[in-house]
Amino acid sequence: MAKINAKGGVKVLGGKGYIHPLTLKELEFLLTILADSKYKLEDVPKILDITKKLQSEYKLVKEHSKE
């Protein structure tokens, strides 16, 4: 399977291209903000959902950032 790394973070894997809008550092920053902030009780389910999605994206970007 061919893998092409282009300048700017474009990856082509198996004929499909993907450009993630955030860098690893930006994802880490957002996760840190979520972890350090205080929320109203009614916001907690939404915050947990967003955190899980960000963590999933972080893992994906980190995995595909490895050479």
Secondary structure, DSSP 8 states (H G I E B T S, - for coil): --EEEETTTEEEETTEEE--SS-HHHHHHHHHHHHH----GGGHHHHHHHHHHHHHHHHHHHHHH--
